[in-house]
Amino acid sequence: MKITSQNKKNEMKNLTELKGSWNETKGKLKQKFALLTDSDLLLVEGKQDEMLGRLQTKLGKTKAEIQKVISEL
């Protein structure tokens, strides 16, 4: 899949929207995946990819799968 600037823009928009309710989303993720810690779910400005990478490693899922899980919460 070719990453276009529109895809990147949509991804960033979703992450920006996500930050507004991150504490609630973080709680839901911890309920769904008990092995996640606050450190795993640390969302720092400009380092969203780092957080997604931590979740990929910990959960054994692809970036797309993780984004889907988050968007469905």
All heavy atoms as TSV, in Angstrom:
chain	resi	resn	atom	element	x	y	z
A	1	MET	N	N	0.841	-1.176	0.000
A	1	MET	CA	C	0.000	0.000	0.000
A	1	MET	C	C	0.886	1.238	0.000
A	1	MET	O	O	1.767	1.392	0.831
A	1	MET	CB	C	-0.890	-0.008	1.243
A	1	MET	CG	C	-1.780	1.199	1.344
A	1	MET	SD	S	-2.850	1.017	2.788
A	1	MET	CE	C	-2.932	2.684	3.296
A	2	LYS	N	N	0.645	2.118	-0.922
A	2	LYS	CA	C	1.415	3.341	-1.025
A	2	LYS	C	C	0.864	4.361	-0.036
A	2	LYS	O	O	-0.336	4.587	0.034
A	2	LYS	CB	C	1.323	3.884	-2.452
A	2	LYS	CG	C	2.137	5.118	-2.673
A	2	LYS	CD	C	2.042	5.585	-4.097
A	2	LYS	CE	C	2.844	6.852	-4.269
A	2	LYS	NZ	N	2.681	7.405	-5.596
A	3	ILE	N	N	1.746	4.949	0.740
A	3	ILE	CA	C	1.324	5.961	1.702
A	3	ILE	C	C	1.286	7.303	0.985
A	3	ILE	O	O	2.303	7.778	0.492
A	3	ILE	CB	C	2.278	6.024	2.904
A	3	ILE	CG1	C	2.248	4.695	3.652
A	3	ILE	CG2	C	1.911	7.175	3.820
A	3	ILE	CD1	C	3.190	4.632	4.825
A	4	THR	N	N	0.103	7.862	0.904
A	4	THR	CA	C	-0.051	9.155	0.262
A	4	THR	C	C	-0.105	10.232	1.328
A	4	THR	O	O	-0.285	9.957	2.508
A	4	THR	CB	C	-1.348	9.201	-0.568
A	4	THR	OG1	O	-2.464	9.069	0.328
A	4	THR	CG2	C	-1.391	8.087	-1.594
A	5	SER	N	N	0.030	11.474	0.894
A	5	SER	CA	C	-0.037	12.567	1.859
A	5	SER	C	C	-1.428	12.642	2.478
A	5	SER	O	O	-1.576	13.015	3.635
A	5	SER	CB	C	0.332	13.896	1.203
A	5	SER	OG	O	-0.563	14.183	0.154
A	6	GLN	N	N	-2.456	12.236	1.734
A	6	GLN	CA	C	-3.822	12.233	2.273
A	6	GLN	C	C	-3.944	11.190	3.384
A	6	GLN	O	O	-4.542	11.452	4.421
A	6	GLN	CB	C	-4.850	11.945	1.168
A	6	GLN	CG	C	-6.292	12.031	1.647
A	6	GLN	CD	C	-6.691	13.416	2.128
A	6	GLN	OE1	O	-6.260	14.425	1.588
A	6	GLN	NE2	N	-7.488	13.477	3.172
A	7	ASN	N	N	-3.379	9.987	3.178
A	7	ASN	CA	C	-3.404	8.958	4.216
A	7	ASN	C	C	-2.693	9.460	5.466
A	7	ASN	O	O	-3.159	9.258	6.582
A	7	ASN	CB	C	-2.733	7.666	3.741
A	7	ASN	CG	C	-3.545	6.919	2.719
A	7	ASN	OD1	O	-4.716	7.193	2.520
A	7	ASN	ND2	N	-2.906	5.978	2.058
A	8	LYS	N	N	-1.537	10.084	5.289
A	8	LYS	CA	C	-0.755	10.608	6.410
A	8	LYS	C	C	-1.554	11.695	7.131
A	8	LYS	O	O	-1.585	11.744	8.352
A	8	LYS	CB	C	0.564	11.171	5.876
A	8	LYS	CG	C	1.585	11.411	6.922
A	8	LYS	CD	C	2.267	10.126	7.283
A	8	LYS	CE	C	3.540	10.412	8.021
A	8	LYS	NZ	N	3.990	9.302	8.794
A	9	LYS	N	N	-2.239	12.531	6.357
A	9	LYS	CA	C	-3.052	13.603	6.935
A	9	LYS	C	C	-4.199	13.011	7.756
A	9	LYS	O	O	-4.469	13.460	8.868
A	9	LYS	CB	C	-3.597	14.495	5.817
A	9	LYS	CG	C	-4.347	15.703	6.298
A	9	LYS	CD	C	-4.783	16.548	5.116
A	9	LYS	CE	C	-5.589	17.747	5.573
A	9	LYS	NZ	N	-6.040	18.551	4.443
A	10	ASN	N	N	-4.873	11.989	7.221
A	10	ASN	CA	C	-5.965	11.341	7.944
A	10	ASN	C	C	-5.458	10.681	9.218
A	10	ASN	O	O	-6.112	10.725	10.251
A	10	ASN	CB	C	-6.672	10.305	7.069
A	10	ASN	CG	C	-7.527	10.926	6.000
A	10	ASN	OD1	O	-7.908	12.090	6.094
A	10	ASN	ND2	N	-7.819	10.167	4.972
A	11	GLU	N	N	-4.292	10.045	9.141
A	11	GLU	CA	C	-3.704	9.381	10.304
A	11	GLU	C	C	-3.419	10.408	11.394
A	11	GLU	O	O	-3.733	10.194	12.565
A	11	GLU	CB	C	-2.421	8.667	9.900
A	11	GLU	CG	C	-1.753	7.943	11.037
A	11	GLU	CD	C	-0.485	7.247	10.592
A	11	GLU	OE1	O	-0.473	6.634	9.516
A	11	GLU	OE2	O	0.498	7.345	11.338
A	12	MET	N	N	-2.843	11.540	11.029
A	12	MET	CA	C	-2.526	12.571	12.007
A	12	MET	C	C	-3.801	13.166	12.589
A	12	MET	O	O	-3.876	13.444	13.777
A	12	MET	CB	C	-1.669	13.671	11.371
A	12	MET	CG	C	-0.279	13.211	10.987
A	12	MET	SD	S	0.625	12.377	12.316
A	12	MET	CE	C	0.873	13.732	13.423
A	13	LYS	N	N	-4.835	13.343	11.763
A	13	LYS	CA	C	-6.106	13.867	12.245
A	13	LYS	C	C	-6.681	12.922	13.293
A	13	LYS	O	O	-7.139	13.354	14.347
A	13	LYS	CB	C	-7.084	14.038	11.081
A	13	LYS	CG	C	-8.436	14.567	11.501
A	13	LYS	CD	C	-9.352	14.682	10.306
A	13	LYS	CE	C	-10.744	15.072	10.755
A	13	LYS	NZ	N	-11.709	14.965	9.676
A	14	ASN	N	N	-6.649	11.627	13.000
A	14	ASN	CA	C	-7.163	10.649	13.951
A	14	ASN	C	C	-6.396	10.703	15.260
A	14	ASN	O	O	-6.983	10.610	16.331
A	14	ASN	CB	C	-7.108	9.230	13.367
A	14	ASN	CG	C	-8.092	9.042	12.235
A	14	ASN	OD1	O	-9.044	9.790	12.095
A	14	ASN	ND2	N	-7.842	8.046	11.418
A	15	LEU	N	N	-5.088	10.835	15.198
A	15	LEU	CA	C	-4.284	10.904	16.417
A	15	LEU	C	C	-4.549	12.202	17.169
A	15	LEU	O	O	-4.581	12.215	18.391
A	15	LEU	CB	C	-2.800	10.761	16.089
A	15	LEU	CG	C	-2.365	9.350	15.704
A	15	LEU	CD1	C	-0.952	9.362	15.154
A	15	LEU	CD2	C	-2.477	8.394	16.872
A	16	THR	N	N	-4.778	13.288	16.435
A	16	THR	CA	C	-5.096	14.561	17.081
A	16	THR	C	C	-6.430	14.463	17.797
A	16	THR	O	O	-6.570	14.899	18.942
A	16	THR	CB	C	-5.132	15.705	16.038
A	16	THR	OG1	O	-3.856	15.776	15.400
A	16	THR	CG2	C	-5.451	17.033	16.682
A	17	GLU	N	N	-7.431	13.871	17.140
A	17	GLU	CA	C	-8.735	13.675	17.762
A	17	GLU	C	C	-8.598	12.759	18.973
A	17	GLU	O	O	-9.236	12.968	19.995
A	17	GLU	CB	C	-9.717	13.061	16.766
A	17	GLU	CG	C	-10.120	13.997	15.654
A	17	GLU	CD	C	-10.903	13.309	14.552
A	17	GLU	OE1	O	-11.104	12.081	14.623
A	17	GLU	OE2	O	-11.320	14.006	13.621
A	18	LEU	N	N	-7.764	11.762	18.844
A	18	LEU	CA	C	-7.562	10.784	19.901
A	18	LEU	C	C	-7.005	11.433	21.164
A	18	LEU	O	O	-7.396	11.091	22.266
A	18	LEU	CB	C	-6.607	9.697	19.400
A	18	LEU	CG	C	-6.230	8.586	20.353
A	18	LEU	CD1	C	-7.464	7.782	20.733
A	18	LEU	CD2	C	-5.214	7.686	19.692
A	19	LYS	N	N	-6.100	12.392	21.000
A	19	LYS	CA	C	-5.478	13.018	22.157
A	19	LYS	C	C	-6.501	13.679	23.062
A	19	LYS	O	O	-6.325	13.712	24.275
A	19	LYS	CB	C	-4.450	14.058	21.698
A	19	LYS	CG	C	-3.159	13.438	21.249
A	19	LYS	CD	C	-2.197	14.429	20.686
A	19	LYS	CE	C	-1.997	15.635	21.526
A	19	LYS	NZ	N	-0.999	16.547	20.983
A	20	GLY	N	N	-7.591	14.175	22.499
A	20	GLY	CA	C	-8.618	14.843	23.287
A	20	GLY	C	C	-9.261	13.927	24.311
A	20	GLY	O	O	-9.646	14.362	25.389
A	21	SER	N	N	-9.373	12.655	23.994
A	21	SER	CA	C	-10.014	11.702	24.904
A	21	SER	C	C	-9.059	10.562	25.250
A	21	SER	O	O	-9.488	9.435	25.482
A	21	SER	CB	C	-11.282	11.156	24.256
A	21	SER	OG	O	-10.961	10.492	23.044
A	22	TRP	N	N	-7.763	10.857	25.277
A	22	TRP	CA	C	-6.771	9.804	25.435
A	22	TRP	C	C	-6.894	9.067	26.758
A	22	TRP	O	O	-6.737	7.859	26.818
A	22	TRP	CB	C	-5.358	10.348	25.244
A	22	TRP	CG	C	-4.347	9.254	25.328
A	22	TRP	CD1	C	-3.343	9.146	26.235
A	22	TRP	CD2	C	-4.254	8.088	24.504
A	22	TRP	NE1	N	-2.627	7.986	26.014
A	22	TRP	CE2	C	-3.177	7.319	24.956
A	22	TRP	CE3	C	-4.994	7.612	23.417
A	22	TRP	CZ2	C	-2.810	6.119	24.373
A	22	TRP	CZ3	C	-4.629	6.407	22.826
A	22	TRP	CH2	C	-3.559	5.671	23.302
A	23	ASN	N	N	-7.188	9.769	27.850
A	23	ASN	CA	C	-7.273	9.089	29.147
A	23	ASN	C	C	-8.372	8.026	29.131
A	23	ASN	O	O	-8.180	6.924	29.643
A	23	ASN	CB	C	-7.513	10.086	30.284
A	23	ASN	CG	C	-6.257	10.842	30.645
A	23	ASN	OD1	O	-5.152	10.362	30.448
A	23	ASN	ND2	N	-6.419	12.037	31.160
A	24	GLU	N	N	-9.501	8.351	28.529
A	24	GLU	CA	C	-10.594	7.387	28.421
A	24	GLU	C	C	-10.190	6.214	27.522
A	24	GLU	O	O	-10.404	5.049	27.860
A	24	GLU	CB	C	-11.841	8.074	27.857
A	24	GLU	CG	C	-13.031	7.155	27.717
A	24	GLU	CD	C	-14.236	7.855	27.111
A	24	GLU	OE1	O	-14.291	9.098	27.118
A	24	GLU	OE2	O	-15.125	7.140	26.624
A	25	THR	N	N	-9.578	6.523	26.391
A	25	THR	CA	C	-9.144	5.490	25.450
A	25	THR	C	C	-8.087	4.597	26.086
A	25	THR	O	O	-8.115	3.374	25.939
A	25	THR	CB	C	-8.595	6.135	24.163
A	25	THR	OG1	O	-9.618	6.959	23.597
A	25	THR	CG2	C	-8.178	5.099	23.153
A	26	LYS	N	N	-7.166	5.203	26.822
A	26	LYS	CA	C	-6.111	4.460	27.494
A	26	LYS	C	C	-6.712	3.459	28.485
A	26	LYS	O	O	-6.293	2.304	28.549
A	26	LYS	CB	C	-5.173	5.440	28.209
A	26	LYS	CG	C	-3.979	4.813	28.851
A	26	LYS	CD	C	-2.930	5.833	29.280
A	26	LYS	CE	C	-3.424	6.820	30.282
A	26	LYS	NZ	N	-2.333	7.643	30.856
A	27	GLY	N	N	-7.711	3.893	29.226
A	27	GLY	CA	C	-8.378	3.004	30.175
A	27	GLY	C	C	-9.042	1.823	29.482
A	27	GLY	O	O	-8.956	0.680	29.951
A	28	LYS	N	N	-9.672	2.088	28.344
A	28	LYS	CA	C	-10.328	1.016	27.584
A	28	LYS	C	C	-9.309	0.029	27.038
A	28	LYS	O	O	-9.545	-1.181	27.037
A	28	LYS	CB	C	-11.170	1.606	26.452
A	28	LYS	CG	C	-12.409	2.315	26.945
A	28	LYS	CD	C	-13.193	2.914	25.790
A	28	LYS	CE	C	-14.427	3.654	26.273
A	28	LYS	NZ	N	-15.171	4.250	25.167
A	29	LEU	N	N	-8.170	0.535	26.569
A	29	LEU	CA	C	-7.123	-0.347	26.056
A	29	LEU	C	C	-6.561	-1.224	27.163
A	29	LEU	O	O	-6.312	-2.409	26.962
A	29	LEU	CB	C	-5.989	0.473	25.416
A	29	LEU	CG	C	-6.265	1.024	24.023
A	29	LEU	CD1	C	-5.207	2.042	23.638
A	29	LEU	CD2	C	-6.325	-0.098	23.005
A	30	LYS	N	N	-6.386	-0.645	28.354
A	30	LYS	CA	C	-5.866	-1.422	29.485
A	30	LYS	C	C	-6.862	-2.492	29.925
A	30	LYS	O	O	-6.465	-3.567	30.359
A	30	LYS	CB	C	-5.502	-0.492	30.635
A	30	LYS	CG	C	-4.212	0.287	30.344
A	30	LYS	CD	C	-3.942	1.368	31.345
A	30	LYS	CE	C	-3.416	0.821	32.631
A	30	LYS	NZ	N	-3.030	1.889	33.573
A	31	GLN	N	N	-8.163	-2.203	29.779
A	31	GLN	CA	C	-9.177	-3.215	30.091
A	31	GLN	C	C	-9.130	-4.344	29.069
A	31	GLN	O	O	-9.236	-5.518	29.415
A	31	GLN	CB	C	-10.579	-2.606	30.095
A	31	GLN	CG	C	-10.868	-1.771	31.312
A	31	GLN	CD	C	-12.251	-1.131	31.258
A	31	GLN	OE1	O	-12.887	-1.056	30.215
A	31	GLN	NE2	N	-12.705	-0.654	32.409
A	32	LYS	N	N	-8.983	-3.982	27.804
A	32	LYS	CA	C	-8.990	-4.979	26.729
A	32	LYS	C	C	-7.693	-5.795	26.713
A	32	LYS	O	O	-7.714	-6.991	26.440
A	32	LYS	CB	C	-9.192	-4.276	25.385
A	32	LYS	CG	C	-9.367	-5.209	24.228
A	32	LYS	CD	C	-9.804	-4.469	22.979
A	32	LYS	CE	C	-10.009	-5.459	21.864
A	32	LYS	NZ	N	-11.262	-5.298	21.190
A	33	PHE	N	N	-6.574	-5.145	26.992
A	33	PHE	CA	C	-5.265	-5.800	26.972
A	33	PHE	C	C	-4.594	-5.563	28.325
A	33	PHE	O	O	-3.854	-4.596	28.508
A	33	PHE	CB	C	-4.379	-5.238	25.851
A	33	PHE	CG	C	-4.982	-5.347	24.484
A	33	PHE	CD1	C	-5.553	-4.240	23.865
A	33	PHE	CD2	C	-4.985	-6.554	23.802
A	33	PHE	CE1	C	-6.105	-4.339	22.599
A	33	PHE	CE2	C	-5.536	-6.660	22.540
A	33	PHE	CZ	C	-6.103	-5.548	21.937
A	34	ALA	N	N	-4.842	-6.441	29.264
A	34	ALA	CA	C	-4.391	-6.268	30.647
A	34	ALA	C	C	-2.872	-6.134	30.777
A	34	ALA	O	O	-2.380	-5.560	31.743
A	34	ALA	CB	C	-4.883	-7.430	31.501
A	35	LEU	N	N	-2.115	-6.607	29.812
A	35	LEU	CA	C	-0.656	-6.553	29.914
A	35	LEU	C	C	-0.085	-5.177	29.597
A	35	LEU	O	O	1.103	-4.939	29.813
A	35	LEU	CB	C	-0.017	-7.605	29.003
A	35	LEU	CG	C	-0.273	-7.443	27.504
A	35	LEU	CD1	C	1.055	-7.284	26.798
A	35	LEU	CD2	C	-0.974	-8.673	27.004
A	36	LEU	N	N	-0.913	-4.232	29.139
A	36	LEU	CA	C	-0.419	-2.897	28.819
A	36	LEU	C	C	-0.234	-2.069	30.082
A	36	LEU	O	O	-1.025	-2.137	31.012
A	36	LEU	CB	C	-1.386	-2.173	27.880
A	36	LEU	CG	C	-1.525	-2.764	26.483
A	36	LEU	CD1	C	-2.555	-1.994	25.677
A	36	LEU	CD2	C	-0.192	-2.776	25.763
A	37	THR	N	N	0.830	-1.276	30.089
A	37	THR	CA	C	1.120	-0.402	31.224
A	37	THR	C	C	0.955	1.056	30.805
A	37	THR	O	O	0.828	1.361	29.613
A	37	THR	CB	C	2.569	-0.601	31.708
A	37	THR	OG1	O	3.457	-0.167	30.651
A	37	THR	CG2	C	2.851	-2.049	32.055
A	38	ASP	N	N	0.995	1.965	31.779
A	38	ASP	CA	C	0.936	3.391	31.461
A	38	ASP	C	C	2.107	3.798	30.571
A	38	ASP	O	O	1.954	4.639	29.687
A	38	ASP	CB	C	0.942	4.235	32.745
A	38	ASP	CG	C	-0.399	4.189	33.473
A	38	ASP	OD1	O	-1.439	4.006	32.814
A	38	ASP	OD2	O	-0.396	4.341	34.698
A	39	SER	N	N	3.266	3.200	30.792
A	39	SER	CA	C	4.441	3.507	29.960
A	39	SER	C	C	4.209	3.103	28.506
A	39	SER	O	O	4.608	3.818	27.586
A	39	SER	CB	C	5.683	2.788	30.485
A	39	SER	OG	O	6.024	3.280	31.738
A	40	ASP	N	N	3.545	1.966	28.292
A	40	ASP	CA	C	3.249	1.518	26.933
A	40	ASP	C	C	2.332	2.505	26.221
A	40	ASP	O	O	2.411	2.690	25.012
A	40	ASP	CB	C	2.551	0.151	26.936
A	40	ASP	CG	C	3.429	-0.962	27.475
A	40	ASP	OD1	O	4.656	-0.909	27.274
A	40	ASP	OD2	O	2.875	-1.882	28.102
A	41	LEU	N	N	1.454	3.123	26.988
A	41	LEU	CA	C	0.416	3.971	26.419
A	41	LEU	C	C	0.733	5.455	26.536
A	41	LEU	O	O	-0.150	6.289	26.352
A	41	LEU	CB	C	-0.924	3.659	27.101
A	41	LEU	CG	C	-1.415	2.229	26.876
A	41	LEU	CD1	C	-2.563	1.896	27.806
A	41	LEU	CD2	C	-1.810	2.008	25.432
A	42	LEU	N	N	1.987	5.780	26.806
A	42	LEU	CA	C	2.392	7.177	26.922
A	42	LEU	C	C	2.325	7.836	25.543
A	42	LEU	O	O	3.021	7.431	24.611
A	42	LEU	CB	C	3.807	7.269	27.483
A	42	LEU	CG	C	4.349	8.668	27.727
A	42	LEU	CD1	C	3.512	9.398	28.767
A	42	LEU	CD2	C	5.794	8.591	28.179
A	43	LEU	N	N	1.462	8.839	25.414
A	43	LEU	CA	C	1.285	9.546	24.143
A	43	LEU	C	C	1.942	10.913	24.262
A	43	LEU	O	O	1.464	11.784	24.979
A	43	LEU	CB	C	-0.209	9.702	23.825
A	43	LEU	CG	C	-0.576	10.382	22.516
A	43	LEU	CD1	C	-0.023	9.591	21.327
A	43	LEU	CD2	C	-2.075	10.526	22.381
A	44	VAL	N	N	3.085	11.075	23.596
A	44	VAL	CA	C	3.854	12.308	23.653
A	44	VAL	C	C	3.757	12.998	22.300
A	44	VAL	O	O	3.838	12.344	21.257
A	44	VAL	CB	C	5.338	12.014	23.992
A	44	VAL	CG1	C	6.164	13.279	23.989
A	44	VAL	CG2	C	5.441	11.297	25.327
A	45	GLU	N	N	3.595	14.306	22.327
A	45	GLU	CA	C	3.498	15.096	21.103
A	45	GLU	C	C	4.657	14.779	20.163
A	45	GLU	O	O	5.815	14.809	20.559
A	45	GLU	CB	C	3.520	16.589	21.446
A	45	GLU	CG	C	3.322	17.496	20.269
A	45	GLU	CD	C	1.914	17.455	19.699
A	45	GLU	OE1	O	0.958	17.311	20.470
A	45	GLU	OE2	O	1.797	17.556	18.471
A	46	GLY	N	N	4.344	14.433	18.919
A	46	GLY	CA	C	5.353	14.150	17.914
A	46	GLY	C	C	5.950	12.753	17.994
A	46	GLY	O	O	6.813	12.407	17.207
A	47	LYS	N	N	5.510	11.944	18.952
A	47	LYS	CA	C	6.090	10.608	19.104
A	47	LYS	C	C	5.022	9.524	19.084
A	47	LYS	O	O	5.152	8.491	19.726
A	47	LYS	CB	C	6.892	10.527	20.405
A	47	LYS	CG	C	8.086	11.463	20.394
A	47	LYS	CD	C	9.067	11.139	21.463
A	47	LYS	CE	C	10.282	12.044	21.323
A	47	LYS	NZ	N	11.378	11.588	22.124
A	48	GLN	N	N	3.958	9.769	18.298
A	48	GLN	CA	C	2.878	8.794	18.193
A	48	GLN	C	C	3.372	7.481	17.606
A	48	GLN	O	O	2.947	6.409	18.035
A	48	GLN	CB	C	1.722	9.344	17.336
A	48	GLN	CG	C	1.025	10.526	17.941
A	48	GLN	CD	C	1.626	11.870	17.530
A	48	GLN	OE1	O	2.706	11.950	16.967
A	48	GLN	NE2	N	0.925	12.941	17.836
A	49	ASP	N	N	4.285	7.567	16.636
A	49	ASP	CA	C	4.819	6.356	16.013
A	49	ASP	C	C	5.576	5.501	17.022
A	49	ASP	O	O	5.540	4.272	16.960
A	49	ASP	CB	C	5.714	6.689	14.820
A	49	ASP	CG	C	4.920	7.113	13.600
A	49	ASP	OD1	O	3.728	6.739	13.502
A	49	ASP	OD2	O	5.483	7.802	12.739
A	50	GLU	N	N	6.260	6.165	17.950
A	50	GLU	CA	C	6.975	5.435	19.002
A	50	GLU	C	C	5.993	4.633	19.853
A	50	GLU	O	O	6.230	3.474	20.178
A	50	GLU	CB	C	7.706	6.441	19.906
A	50	GLU	CG	C	9.192	6.290	19.913
A	50	GLU	CD	C	9.843	7.316	20.828
A	50	GLU	OE1	O	9.585	7.294	22.046
A	50	GLU	OE2	O	10.612	8.125	20.288
A	51	MET	N	N	4.882	5.269	20.225
A	51	MET	CA	C	3.882	4.589	21.031
A	51	MET	C	C	3.272	3.419	20.253
A	51	MET	O	O	3.121	2.323	20.783
A	51	MET	CB	C	2.756	5.538	21.456
A	51	MET	CG	C	1.724	4.849	22.343
A	51	MET	SD	S	0.135	5.685	22.432
A	51	MET	CE	C	-0.427	5.604	20.756
A	52	LEU	N	N	2.952	3.650	18.987
A	52	LEU	CA	C	2.398	2.574	18.168
A	52	LEU	C	C	3.392	1.424	18.049
A	52	LEU	O	O	3.013	0.258	18.068
A	52	LEU	CB	C	1.991	3.101	16.785
A	52	LEU	CG	C	0.764	4.017	16.787
A	52	LEU	CD1	C	0.568	4.639	15.406
A	52	LEU	CD2	C	-0.488	3.285	17.214
A	53	GLY	N	N	4.678	1.739	17.951
A	53	GLY	CA	C	5.712	0.711	17.896
A	53	GLY	C	C	5.758	-0.117	19.180
A	53	GLY	O	O	5.897	-1.341	19.137
A	54	ARG	N	N	5.636	0.552	20.327
A	54	ARG	CA	C	5.600	-0.173	21.608
A	54	ARG	C	C	4.404	-1.111	21.651
A	54	ARG	O	O	4.512	-2.260	22.098
A	54	ARG	CB	C	5.515	0.810	22.786
A	54	ARG	CG	C	6.801	1.552	23.080
A	54	ARG	CD	C	6.757	2.302	24.400
A	54	ARG	NE	N	5.651	3.244	24.526
A	54	ARG	CZ	C	5.697	4.529	24.191
A	54	ARG	NH1	N	6.796	5.036	23.681
A	54	ARG	NH2	N	4.650	5.311	24.363
A	55	LEU	N	N	3.250	-0.620	21.189
A	55	LEU	CA	C	2.049	-1.461	21.197
A	55	LEU	C	C	2.189	-2.621	20.221
A	55	LEU	O	O	1.757	-3.745	20.518
A	55	LEU	CB	C	0.808	-0.628	20.863
A	55	LEU	CG	C	0.452	0.457	21.886
A	55	LEU	CD1	C	-0.766	1.243	21.424
A	55	LEU	CD2	C	0.226	-0.132	23.266
A	56	GLN	N	N	2.796	-2.377	19.047
A	56	GLN	CA	C	3.024	-3.452	18.081
A	56	GLN	C	C	3.853	-4.564	18.714
A	56	GLN	O	O	3.516	-5.746	18.588
A	56	GLN	CB	C	3.763	-2.914	16.846
A	56	GLN	CG	C	2.892	-2.175	15.873
A	56	GLN	CD	C	3.714	-1.686	14.698
A	56	GLN	OE1	O	4.275	-0.608	14.739
A	56	GLN	NE2	N	3.788	-2.494	13.659
A	57	THR	N	N	4.925	-4.182	19.381
A	57	THR	CA	C	5.811	-5.159	20.014
A	57	THR	C	C	5.088	-5.918	21.116
A	57	THR	O	O	5.141	-7.147	21.178
A	57	THR	CB	C	7.053	-4.449	20.597
A	57	THR	OG1	O	7.727	-3.775	19.532
A	57	THR	CG2	C	7.989	-5.426	21.265
A	58	LYS	N	N	4.402	-5.207	21.967
A	58	LYS	CA	C	3.762	-5.818	23.136
A	58	LYS	C	C	2.581	-6.704	22.742
A	58	LYS	O	O	2.382	-7.766	23.327
A	58	LYS	CB	C	3.285	-4.697	24.073
A	58	LYS	CG	C	2.896	-5.164	25.438
A	58	LYS	CD	C	3.995	-4.864	26.422
A	58	LYS	CE	C	3.610	-5.205	27.825
A	58	LYS	NZ	N	4.262	-4.400	28.805
A	59	LEU	N	N	1.791	-6.278	21.739
A	59	LEU	CA	C	0.572	-7.006	21.376
A	59	LEU	C	C	0.752	-7.953	20.189
A	59	LEU	O	O	-0.130	-8.762	19.910
A	59	LEU	CB	C	-0.559	-6.017	21.068
A	59	LEU	CG	C	-0.945	-5.075	22.216
A	59	LEU	CD1	C	-1.993	-4.079	21.744
A	59	LEU	CD2	C	-1.438	-5.863	23.420
A	60	GLY	N	N	1.858	-7.820	19.464
A	60	GLY	CA	C	2.080	-8.676	18.304
A	60	GLY	C	C	1.105	-8.391	17.177
A	60	GLY	O	O	0.699	-9.296	16.450
A	61	LYS	N	N	0.722	-7.142	17.036
A	61	LYS	CA	C	-0.212	-6.735	15.982
A	61	LYS	C	C	0.464	-5.721	15.064
A	61	LYS	O	O	1.445	-5.095	15.441
A	61	LYS	CB	C	-1.472	-6.108	16.600
A	61	LYS	CG	C	-2.281	-7.071	17.464
A	61	LYS	CD	C	-3.577	-6.442	17.905
A	61	LYS	CE	C	-4.409	-7.384	18.742
A	61	LYS	NZ	N	-4.917	-8.521	18.019
A	62	THR	N	N	-0.109	-5.556	13.876
A	62	THR	CA	C	0.418	-4.555	12.949
A	62	THR	C	C	-0.063	-3.178	13.363
A	62	THR	O	O	-1.018	-3.040	14.141
A	62	THR	CB	C	-0.040	-4.827	11.504
A	62	THR	OG1	O	-1.458	-4.634	11.438
A	62	THR	CG2	C	0.338	-6.214	11.041
A	63	LYS	N	N	0.575	-2.164	12.816
A	63	LYS	CA	C	0.181	-0.785	13.089
A	63	LYS	C	C	-1.276	-0.565	12.693
A	63	LYS	O	O	-2.042	0.043	13.432
A	63	LYS	CB	C	1.106	0.173	12.329
A	63	LYS	CG	C	0.880	1.628	12.613
A	63	LYS	CD	C	1.923	2.460	11.880
A	63	LYS	CE	C	1.717	3.923	12.084
A	63	LYS	NZ	N	2.727	4.719	11.395
A	64	ALA	N	N	-1.665	-1.102	11.540
A	64	ALA	CA	C	-3.041	-0.954	11.067
A	64	ALA	C	C	-4.027	-1.632	12.019
A	64	ALA	O	O	-5.110	-1.096	12.287
A	64	ALA	CB	C	-3.185	-1.518	9.656
A	65	GLU	N	N	-3.661	-2.805	12.522
A	65	GLU	CA	C	-4.535	-3.518	13.462
A	65	GLU	C	C	-4.702	-2.719	14.753
A	65	GLU	O	O	-5.809	-2.635	15.294
A	65	GLU	CB	C	-3.972	-4.903	13.783
A	65	GLU	CG	C	-4.059	-5.882	12.643
A	65	GLU	CD	C	-3.314	-7.192	12.920
A	65	GLU	OE1	O	-2.245	-7.161	13.576
A	65	GLU	OE2	O	-3.802	-8.224	12.481
A	66	ILE	N	N	-3.632	-2.127	15.227
A	66	ILE	CA	C	-3.697	-1.333	16.453
A	66	ILE	C	C	-4.550	-0.093	16.241
A	66	ILE	O	O	-5.393	0.239	17.071
A	66	ILE	CB	C	-2.284	-0.953	16.936
A	66	ILE	CG1	C	-1.559	-2.231	17.402
A	66	ILE	CG2	C	-2.337	0.091	18.048
A	66	ILE	CD1	C	-0.091	-2.058	17.648
A	67	GLN	N	N	-4.364	0.575	15.110
A	67	GLN	CA	C	-5.166	1.752	14.820
A	67	GLN	C	C	-6.649	1.394	14.723
A	67	GLN	O	O	-7.501	2.151	15.184
A	67	GLN	CB	C	-4.683	2.424	13.542
A	67	GLN	CG	C	-3.346	3.104	13.744
A	67	GLN	CD	C	-2.744	3.649	12.465
A	67	GLN	OE1	O	-2.935	3.099	11.393
A	67	GLN	NE2	N	-1.997	4.727	12.589
A	68	LYS	N	N	-6.939	0.212	14.166
A	68	LYS	CA	C	-8.328	-0.241	14.058
A	68	LYS	C	C	-8.921	-0.484	15.438
A	68	LYS	O	O	-10.035	-0.074	15.731
A	68	LYS	CB	C	-8.408	-1.509	13.204
A	68	LYS	CG	C	-9.815	-1.997	12.997
A	68	LYS	CD	C	-9.868	-3.215	12.122
A	68	LYS	CE	C	-11.337	-3.632	11.975
A	68	LYS	NZ	N	-11.485	-4.978	11.528
A	69	VAL	N	N	-8.164	-1.163	16.304
A	69	VAL	CA	C	-8.624	-1.430	17.675
A	69	VAL	C	C	-8.938	-0.121	18.380
A	69	VAL	O	O	-9.982	0.034	19.004
A	69	VAL	CB	C	-7.568	-2.242	18.466
A	69	VAL	CG1	C	-7.880	-2.243	19.956
A	69	VAL	CG2	C	-7.474	-3.655	17.952
A	70	ILE	N	N	-8.023	0.851	18.270
A	70	ILE	CA	C	-8.208	2.141	18.937
A	70	ILE	C	C	-9.431	2.866	18.389
A	70	ILE	O	O	-10.237	3.396	19.148
A	70	ILE	CB	C	-6.943	3.008	18.802
A	70	ILE	CG1	C	-5.808	2.395	19.642
A	70	ILE	CG2	C	-7.211	4.445	19.245
A	70	ILE	CD1	C	-4.459	3.044	19.434
A	71	SER	N	N	-9.609	2.845	17.069
A	71	SER	CA	C	-10.741	3.558	16.481
A	71	SER	C	C	-12.079	2.910	16.822
A	71	SER	O	O	-13.106	3.575	16.806
A	71	SER	CB	C	-10.579	3.662	14.962
A	71	SER	OG	O	-10.732	2.378	14.365
A	72	GLU	N	N	-12.061	1.624	17.168
A	72	GLU	CA	C	-13.300	0.916	17.496
A	72	GLU	C	C	-13.674	1.030	18.977
A	72	GLU	O	O	-14.733	0.558	19.376
A	72	GLU	CB	C	-13.188	-0.549	17.093
A	72	GLU	CG	C	-13.158	-0.758	15.604
A	72	GLU	CD	C	-12.919	-2.202	15.197
A	72	GLU	OE1	O	-12.500	-3.002	16.047
A	72	GLU	OE2	O	-13.139	-2.493	14.013
A	73	LEU	N	N	-12.815	1.618	19.799
A	73	LEU	CA	C	-13.119	1.749	21.225
A	73	LEU	C	C	-14.173	2.802	21.474
A	73	LEU	O	O	-14.342	3.725	20.799
A	73	LEU	CB	C	-11.853	2.078	22.013
A	73	LEU	CG	C	-10.809	0.990	22.069
A	73	LEU	CD1	C	-9.577	1.491	22.795
A	73	LEU	CD2	C	-11.323	-0.255	22.766
